[in-house]
């Protein structure tokens, strides 16, 4: 049985009732951040702490974009990362 965690266009995976991950290859770091936030929510971590984690990740990626060349940043950081993080924050 598949339980839909969050199935909007920015999310490529579904988490089943027993915690299995389906339909995602985890190609970007954003996928792992989403997964970590999902597990934090399961562990009853407060929304404030989860959102602080997301903000810190966004700050780190913004700093990274400023330090490296735009060509390198485009390879490492997926272009839709910002929109995916916004959807994640709205989910919480």
Secondary structure, DSSP 8 states (H G I E B T S, - for coil): ----S--STT---EE-TTS-EES----SHHHHHHHHHHHHHHTT--HHHHHHHHHHHHHHHHHHHHHS-HHHHHHHS-TTHHHHHHHHHHH-
